[in-house]
Amino acid sequence: MRLVFAAVIAALFSITTAFAQAPSPAALKDLAPTGKLRAAINFGNPVLAQKGPGGEPHGVSAELAAGLAKALGVPLDYVKFEAAGKVFEALAKGEVDVGFIAIEPKRAAEVTFSSPYVIIEGTYMVRKDSPLKNVEDVDKPGIKIAVGLGSVYDLYLTRTLKHATLVHAKVGGASAGIPVFLDQHLDTAAGVREALDAYAKDHPDMRVMKGAFEEIRQAMGTQKNKPAGAAYVHAFVETMKANGMVADALKRSGQKAPVAPAEK
């Protein structure tokens, strides 16, 4: 644990020196209106955040939040959530200043997104003997899909499915559909690949499909109509991808999801 902590401290020092762009007064007002950076951390997606021994946030989103606070020169306040939908609601209401959620058209009406910093896949888990083999097999009449309420893959499937039916869990999260899938004996559970893989690893009667129905682009979000703050966050994210910080943070937290490509 001490070695991990030391690595994180070293990474934050690297961030401070690598991102030398001082915030304008407008950007500082947009991102820290209370005098501190309130960063929403979503524990519902294990790729982005994990809980430490005392419940403290670890992982790429926690490190990015800490790096941004250092670049702004303000204290950091982690605001913890268990689902991306709750992060979105808090961000849209101005209860937090930045959040780590996936880019989605419905959310973009109320949140301004940076470029993505990591790419993850939305896919399906089925029972090992299921006749469903590929993601293309799922959207058929009579097929029932368990899904976490308000998750990015829920929004995507709601928008794109033509024949299959979604059955919602009461909460969101990368694997929130699994209990509903099991309890109601549904055809499949939708979720984030890494979370589904982790479950299937411990349950050999399950398998996760190789293909993906969605490429989920995880980004930093700011409240709408705060252009100076949004521009600063975008530049920060691009720098953290380019200097290797995002890749290193993913590695430190044991995640294998790919870093998103550079954007202008």
C-alpha positions in Angstrom: 0.0 0.0 0.0 2.9 2.4 0.8 4.5 1.7 -2.6 1.2 2.5 -4.3 0.7 5.7 -2.3 4.2 6.8 -3.2 3.6 6.1 -6.9 0.5 8.2 -6.8 2.3 11.1 -5.1 5.0 10.9 -7.7 2.4 10.9 -10.4 0.7 14.0 -9.0 4.0 15.8 -8.9 4.5 14.9 -12.5 1.1 16.2 -13.4 1.8 19.5 -11.7 5.0 20.0 -13.6 3.7 18.6 -16.9 0.5 20.7 -17.0 1.8 24.2 -16.6 -1.2 26.0 -18.0 -2.3 28.4 -15.3 -6.1 28.8 -15.0 -7.7 32.0 -16.1 -9.9 33.8 -13.5 -12.9 32.7 -15.6 -11.8 29.0 -15.6 -11.1 29.1 -11.9 -14.6 30.5 -11.2 -16.2 27.9 -13.4 -14.4 24.9 -11.9 -14.1 26.0 -8.3 -16.9 28.4 -7.5 -16.9 27.4 -3.8 -13.1 27.7 -3.5 -12.5 24.0 -3.9 -12.9 21.4 -6.6 -15.8 19.1 -6.0 -15.1 16.0 -8.0 -17.8 13.3 -8.4 -16.3 9.8 -8.3 -18.4 6.9 -9.5 -17.6 3.6 -7.7 -20.2 1.9 -9.9 -17.6 1.5 -12.7 -14.6 -0.4 -11.4 -12.5 0.6 -14.4 -12.6 4.2 -13.2 -12.6 4.0 -9.5 -12.0 1.6 -6.7 -12.4 1.9 -2.9 -9.4 1.9 -0.6 -9.3 0.3 2.8 -11.0 3.3 4.4 -13.5 3.9 1.5 -11.2 6.5 -0.1 -11.2 6.7 -3.9 -8.4 5.1 -5.9 -8.0 4.7 -9.7 -7.7 6.8 -12.8 -10.6 9.2 -12.1 -9.4 9.9 -8.5 -5.9 10.6 -9.8 -7.2 12.9 -12.6 -9.3 14.8 -10.1 -6.3 15.2 -7.8 -4.2 16.4 -10.6 -6.8 18.9 -11.8 -7.1 20.3 -8.3 -3.4 20.8 -8.0 -3.2 22.5 -11.4 -6.0 24.8 -10.3 -4.3 25.4 -7.0 -7.4 24.6 -4.9 -8.3 22.0 -2.3 -10.0 18.8 -3.5 -13.3 17.4 -2.3 -14.2 13.9 -3.5 -18.0 13.4 -3.7 -18.8 9.7 -3.9 -21.5 8.0 -5.9 -22.4 4.4 -6.8 -23.8 5.0 -10.3 -23.1 7.3 -13.3 -26.7 8.4 -13.5 -26.3 10.0 -10.0 -23.1 11.7 -11.0 -24.9 13.2 -14.0 -27.7 14.5 -11.9 -25.4 16.1 -9.4 -23.3 17.7 -12.2 -26.3 19.0 -14.0 -27.6 20.6 -10.8 -24.2 22.2 -10.0 -23.8 20.1 -6.9 -20.3 19.0 -8.1 -17.9 20.8 -10.4 -16.5 17.9 -12.4 -17.6 14.3 -12.9 -16.3 11.2 -14.6 -19.0 9.8 -16.9 -19.4 8.5 -20.4 -20.2 10.8 -23.3 -23.8 10.3 -24.3 -26.1 12.5 -26.5 -28.9 12.7 -23.9 -26.4 13.9 -21.2 -24.8 16.4 -23.5 -27.8 18.6 -23.3 -26.9 19.5 -19.7 -23.2 18.6 -19.4 -20.1 19.7 -21.4 -17.7 16.8 -22.0 -14.0 16.8 -22.4 -12.4 14.5 -25.0 -12.5 10.9 -23.8 -9.6 9.7 -21.7 -10.3 5.9 -21.7 -12.4 3.6 -23.9 -14.4 0.7 -22.5 -16.8 -1.7 -24.1 -20.5 -2.3 -23.5 -21.3 -6.0 -24.0 -23.5 -8.9 -22.9 -23.2 -11.8 -20.5 -25.3 -14.9 -21.0 -25.4 -18.4 -19.5 -22.9 -20.7 -21.0 -25.5 -22.8 -22.8 -27.4 -19.8 -24.2 -28.2 -19.9 -27.9 -27.1 -16.3 -28.1 -23.5 -16.3 -29.5 -22.8 -12.7 -30.8 -24.0 -9.3 -29.8 -25.9 -9.1 -33.1 -28.0 -12.1 -32.0 -29.5 -10.2 -29.0 -31.8 -7.6 -30.6 -34.7 -10.0 -31.5 -38.3 -10.2 -30.5 -38.8 -11.9 -27.1 -35.3 -11.4 -25.9 -35.1 -9.7 -22.4 -32.0 -7.8 -21.4 -31.2 -6.8 -17.8 -29.6 -3.4 -17.5 -28.6 -0.9 -14.9 -31.0 2.1 -14.7 -29.6 5.3 -16.1 -26.2 3.8 -17.1 -24.7 4.9 -20.4 -25.4 1.5 -21.9 -29.0 1.8 -20.8 -29.3 5.1 -22.6 -27.6 3.6 -25.7 -29.7 0.5 -25.8 -32.9 2.4 -25.2 -32.1 4.5 -28.2 -30.9 1.8 -30.5 -32.7 -1.5 -29.8 -35.5 -2.3 -32.2 -36.9 -5.7 -31.0 -35.5 -6.8 -27.6 -36.9 -5.6 -24.3 -34.9 -3.9 -21.5 -35.6 -4.9 -17.9 -34.2 -2.3 -15.5 -32.4 -2.8 -12.2 -33.4 -0.2 -9.7 -29.9 1.2 -9.7 -27.2 1.9 -12.2 -23.6 0.6 -12.3 -21.3 -1.4 -14.5 -22.8 -4.7 -13.4 -26.1 -3.7 -11.9 -28.1 -5.8 -14.3 -26.6 -9.1 -13.1 -28.9 -9.6 -10.1 -32.0 -8.9 -12.2 -30.7 -11.2 -15.0 -30.3 -14.0 -12.4 -33.4 -13.4 -10.3 -35.8 -13.1 -13.3 -34.1 -15.7 -15.5 -33.7 -13.3 -18.3 -31.8 -13.9 -21.6 -28.8 -11.7 -21.0 -27.3 -8.9 -18.8 -25.8 -5.8 -20.4 -22.8 -4.1 -18.8 -19.2 -2.9 -18.9 -17.0 -5.7 -20.2 -14.5 -5.6 -17.3 -17.3 -5.9 -14.6 -19.0 -8.8 -16.5 -15.7 -10.5 -17.1 -14.9 -10.4 -13.3 -18.3 -12.0 -12.5 -18.0 -14.7 -15.2 -14.5 -15.5 -14.0 -16.0 -16.6 -10.7 -19.0 -18.2 -12.2 -18.0 -20.8 -14.9 -21.7 -21.3 -15.9 -21.6 -17.8 -17.5 -19.8 -16.4 -20.5 -19.2 -12.9 -21.8 -19.6 -12.2 -25.5 -16.5 -11.3 -27.4 -18.1 -8.5 -29.4 -19.4 -5.1 -28.1 -22.7 -3.3 -28.8 -21.1 0.0 -27.8 -17.8 1.7 -27.5 -18.1 3.7 -24.3 -16.0 6.9 -24.2 -15.3 7.9 -20.6 -14.7 11.7 -20.2 -14.6 14.5 -17.7 -17.8 16.5 -17.6 -18.5 20.0 -16.4 -21.7 21.9 -16.0 -23.2 23.4 -19.1 -22.5 27.1 -20.0 -19.1 27.2 -18.3 -16.9 27.5 -21.4 -13.7 28.7 -19.7 -13.8 25.8 -17.3 -14.7 23.3 -20.0 -11.8 24.4 -22.2 -9.3 24.1 -19.3 -10.5 20.6 -18.5 -10.3 19.6 -22.2 -6.7 20.8 -22.4 -5.9 19.0 -19.1 -7.3 15.7 -20.3 -5.4 15.8 -23.6 -2.1 16.6 -21.7 -2.7 13.7 -19.2 -3.2 11.3 -22.1 -0.2 12.5 -24.0 2.2 12.4 -21.0 1.3 8.9 -20.1 -0.4 9.7 -16.8 -3.8 8.1 -17.8 -2.0 4.9 -18.9 0.0 4.8 -15.7 -3.0 5.4 -13.5 -4.9 2.6 -15.2 -1.9 0.3 -14.7 -1.5 1.2 -11.1 -5.2 0.3 -10.5 -4.9 -3.0 -12.4 -7.1 -2.0 -15.3 -6.4 -2.9 -18.9 -8.8 -0.6 -20.8 -7.2 1.4 -23.6 -6.4 5.1 -23.3 -8.5 7.1 -25.8 -6.7 8.5 -28.8 -5.6 12.2 -28.9 -8.1 14.8 -30.0 -7.6 18.5 -30.8 
